[in-house]
Amino acid sequence: MRPNQSDQTYKKEKKMTYVICEPCIDVKDSACVDVCPVDCIHPHPTQAADEFEEVNQLYIDPEECIDCGVCEPECPVEAIFIEDEVPEEWEEFIDINAEYFE
C-alpha cells in the first residue's frame, strides 16, 4: 500500500543512483560529464549549452546511470554521492535531482 501523500512523513519514492549536491552549485565543473560512459549527467555543457547556462548545478539521470561510480572521484568539489551516502545536511538534493528529470 502506497503511503498517503498528505501524511507529513511521506517521502517521495524515487530511486536515485548518484546525487549531485550543494558543492556543485554555481561551479558546474564538467570533469564528471567527461568521464561518464553513458552520458547520464545533464545538462551537457556543449550538447545543451543553453540549458547548461540556465541551471545552477549538474544532475545525474537515474534512468540512464549504470552505477559505475567513475564520476564520484572526478568531481573536484566532492559533490557526488551514492544516494544512501548523501550527507544529512544535503538530503534535500535527492529530491532536487529527481525533480529535474520529472
Buried (B, 14 or more C-beta within 10 A) or exposed (E): EEEEEEEEEEEEEBEBBBBBBBBBBEBBBBEBBEBBEEEBBBBBBEEEEEEBEEBEBBBBBBEBBEEBEEBBEBBEBEBBBEBEEBEEEBBEBBBBBBEBBE
